Amino acid sequence: MVALDPQYMTFDYRCEYRGIPGPDHDVEDYPMNWSVAVDGTVWEQDEAGIPIGDGEEVHVGDARFTVVPDAGLIDLFDTLDAVDQELANVAEMLTIERPDLMTSAGMELGGDLLVLSSLWIDSKYRGHRIGHSVLEAILGTVGRATTLVILQASPAPTDGGPEEGSPEHAAAKDALRRYWSDFGFQEAAGDYLVLGDMADASDA
């Protein structure tokens, strides 16, 4: 058995940004697109579960996310629609279907929006809430000013993956909803989930 302790994970954050972030940017340049590569040290365990050996450096997973600074102070739909359709769909949900989410979070006074686009964990390390640890690390570093987190609880299309609308696809969506509800996410609209209380998230 291989042991992976989140305390021994390393996070390599990358963000390429032209100029200095601020409201004077062109709308399509305003959001900050981040990626993070997660590595870790793993140890073999003996039958009693005690780590043995010197440990091995492994690649654990990757994530992509977008930070929209002070999302309640800008025209959110125009800004995200200028970036791509994925973010435009998030903006439509927040401005048309669930405008109460940003209002109840007090985002008219400021606060960043974080949209988690993807989070992939190597299958060898799944089942131990490593994805929770990755998101917790993101919120504790580049996401410290985050007021709302949005993600879509639907499996990304992959070759050989379940077809949309199939029972397998529905089961995968249900599993994702359960997984992220354990972190503190709540229903937003459609497949979207929202996290609005950072204090609760840090205890996940």
N, C-alpha and C positions, 0 to 999 in steps of 0.2 A: 504494500500500500504506500502511496505517496502523500506526504503531508505538505500543504501549502498554507502558510500563516500569512494573513493579509498584512501583518506588520513588516513582512519581508518582501513586499511588493514595491516596485519602482515605477513611477509614472513619468513618461516623457511627453510633455504637452507641446503642441505646435500650433501657432497662429500666425499667418502671414497677413499683415495689415498695412495698407498704404496710408501714410500720414499718421496723424494723431487722432484717436477716437474722439468724436464730438458731433453735435447736431449740424455743423456746417458741411458735413460730408454729403456727397450725392447719396440718394436714398439706397441704391443698391450696394454701396460701400459701407453703410452704417453698421449693420450687424457684424459681429465678429465670429468667424467660422473656425472652430477649434477641432483638433484631433488629439487623441492621447493613445500612446502605446503602453501597454502594461506588461512588465516583466516581473519575475519573482524568483526566489530561491526555494527549492523544494528538497525535502529529505526523504529517503526511504524510512519506513517504520518497521520495527520488529513486531512480533506477535502481540506484545503488550501495548503497542501503539507508541513506543518510545522512538524518537527520531535517531537515526544512525547514519554514519558516514559524514562526508564533508559538505553535502548539499550540491545541487545542480542549478545553474541559471537557465530559466525557461521563459518562453514567451507565453503569457497568460491570456491576453486578449487585446481588443482595440475598441475605441469608442469615437463617435463623431457627435458634436453638439454645436449649437449656435447660441451665442449670448447677444441679446438685444438690450443695450443700455437704456435705462429710464423709459421702458416700453410704454408706460402710460402717458408720457409727455409728448409723444410723436403720433403721426398718422400711421398706425401700425399696419393697416392693410396695404397702403401704398408702398411702405418700406419693404415689407416681406414679399409682396407680389413682384417687386422689382428684382428679387433675388432668385427665387425658383418657385415651382408649383407646390412643392412640399411645404414650404414655409407660408405660402399664400393660403393653403388650406388651414394651417394653424391659425393664421390671422382671421380668416373667415369664421372659424369656430369661436374665437375669442371676442370678435366684434359683433357678430350677428346671432350666433346660437347661444353663447354663454357670456354676454358682456358683464354679467354680475360677478364673474370670477375676478376680473381685474379691479372692479370697483370695491368689492369686499376686501380685497387685499391692500387697498389704499394706494394703488399704483398711480393714481392721479397726482400723487406727491413725489413719485419717483420709484425706484426699484427696478431691477433687471429681470428680464424674462429669459429663461434657459429652455431651449428646445433640444431634447435628446433625440437625435436622428437614428443612431444605431449603437448597439452595444453587443459585441461578440466576445464570448468566453470560450476558450478551447474546451472541447468536450471532456478532456481528462480532469478538468478542475471544476466542472459544474456540479451542482448538488450541495454546495456549501455556501451559497449566497455570496459568491465572489462578485457577482454583478452589483449587489448592494454595496459592497466595499468600494467598488470602482466609482459608483455614483456619489457615495459619501465623500470620497477623496476629491472628486471634481467640485462638489459643493463647499468643501473645506479649503480649496485653493483658488482657482480662477472664478469660482461661482459664489464667492462670499457675499456679494451684493444681490444675490438672486432672491426675488420675492415669489415668483411662480416658476415651476418646472412643468413642462408639458412633454408627454411622450405618447406614441401611438402603440397600443398593445395589440399588434398584429404582426405575425411573422413575416420577415422580408422574403420576397420571392427568390427562390434558389432553384437551380437545376436539380431535379429529383425530389424537390420539396412538395408538400401537400398543395393541391390546387385550391384556389380561393373558392369558397362555397362548399367544399367537401367536408365530411364529418371530421377528418383528420385536421383540417385547417381550423374548424371551429374549436376542436379540442385544444389545439395549440394556442389559440387566442384566449381561451379560458384559463389555461395554465399561466400565460403571461399576466393576465389580470390578477390572478391569485398571488403570483410572485411579487408584483409591484404593489399590490394592496398591503402586503406584509411590510413593505417599506414605509407606507403611509399615504400612498396615492389614493385618490378618490375618482369616481366617475366624473367625466366632464361632458362629452357629447360623442356619440358614435363610438369609435374605438379609442378615443383620446382619454387619457387619464391626467389628472392634475395633482401637483403637490404644492401646498401653499404655506406649510409650517416648517421652517428649517430646523427649529428646535426639536421637533418630533423626529425628523429625518436623521439627525445626528445620533439618535439612540437606536437606530434600526440594526 
